[in-house]
């Protein structure tokens, strides 16, 4: 079974645009769970333009499904994660001013940086996932730094899907098959939507989790959150 983790960053972005508490981020997160989401994802950035650091303990206190915190491992981010102990932390190689996560780690180059950070999280029982491009050659380095999972960047898959589905997913299948041999779990995220998600899931039999935010929130504007989450779940079942 592939779990659906709903990224609520865009909900926080709307809230922050007016300076109040509408929409109520905590209520939306709980409603996502109530409507069937199997996890909640957040990505607190250094400028806190959507998820704020102060949101994290509030979410941790009430969520019943898996909590996934994404981010670049600055000292502040590492402390935040260690204090709140989510089920999973997903490490991304984002620069501070990047708009969205659009490339994976060069794990070979950054392995000495990543190894002690991953160990620190794993020592306190947090599962560690590395955001990664669908490059089979990079998997051996994910194994060396002892990541539990990788999250495959699916932005390029989404762009190519409309013109050639088989080409779009080819490298993702290669990575998933190799990851299974190495004992590394597979997550995926970025620009997955109601049009391309079902096919992606069908091609990767060992896909454990997808994290979806922007597309899901956009669909919810038209169809309602209560309707949209089951639609995404249907693509995964």
Protein Blocks (a to p, Z undefined) as FASTA:
>chain_A
ZZddddfklmmmmmmmnopacdcfklmmmmmmmnopabdcddddfklpmbgfklmmmmmm
mpmbdcddeddddfklmmmmmmnopabdcddfbdfklfbdcbdcdfklmmmmmmmmmmmm
mmnopacdddddddfklmmmmmmnopabdcddfklmmmmmmmommlmmmmmmmmmmmmmm
nopacddeehiafklmmmmmmmmmklfbdcdfklmmmmmmmnopklmmmmmmmmmZZ
